[in-house]
């Protein structure tokens, strides 16, 4: 196990939310308490509890309970409104400087592709905004705002987040498409039906690619299953990082093998709260490639390690080496630190 570089709060034994999060059997009570705070618009109290969480486990329990509390209406009714977001991992390249506006000219075309291939399940009156928004916009929404969106008429309009492309660069970006549906409580809705991405993923990819087509740009938009707003932002972030890492390691391994053979892989933790993967070789000191993997406070570190090991294994490389402890972000020379094997 790698050392965890993330910094958590000081904790408070008397805090009711932290006390609930410390117990293994209190999820329902924790969800109810967080929903009550969101209904009372006590967003500051929720933020303070997250900031005070003393460990990754406590923070993760609070975070996932918050998602459960605010991403769907309280109670069971015959018909309910669901506000959700669909993450899109967008791999881009450009032969000249270009920009993707992230405003969809015909969002109905995409909606039809999803509906015709079973992504909506039993939901009716499914609608999408025409803007692809950033993860940060979703994360800035207050818990009370997310809950009110599901319990009333939906979410306020969010601004599109354009993507600027540089000539020759291969880039990975994540954007979210926000939607709302009316669904019966006794039938699978968008979030359940949409989890079967194999049924609708390819038609949706083609429809989104047509929406994002831009001169001088090559765009591959890959959808991920829809989820509640906070959950979609969290899952989209992870999917984007994994895609970027996959591109990084496959491209770098190809270059190393063409020059000197298989690289050595080192995984290290750094004070800024991020994991870094470094590729080096003992045969050429100038060949150093590094990847930065920022960690979310709710990430399962062991799961991240397994994901990295799996991707390294797919490239038929040896087991990654783990640098001990938490390292500084920069070397003595002031350069970004990517430690050698």
Secondary structure, DSSP 8 states (H G I E B T S, - for coil): ------------TT-HHHHHHTSTT-HHHHHHHHHHHHHTT-HHHHHHHHHH--SHHHHHHHHHHHHHHHSS-SS--SEEEEEEEEEEEEEEEESS-EEE--B-TTHHHHHHHHHHTTTTTT-EEEEEEEEEE-HHHHHTS-HHHHHHHHHTT---------EEE-TT--EEEEEEEEEEEEEETTS--HHHHTT-HHHHHHHHHHHHHHHH--TTEEEEEEE---B-HHHHHHHHHHHHHHHHHHHHHHHHHHHHHHHTS--EEEEEEETTTEEEEEEE-TT-TT-EEEEEEE--TT--HHHHHHHHHHHHHHTT----EEEEEEE-SB-TTSSB-----
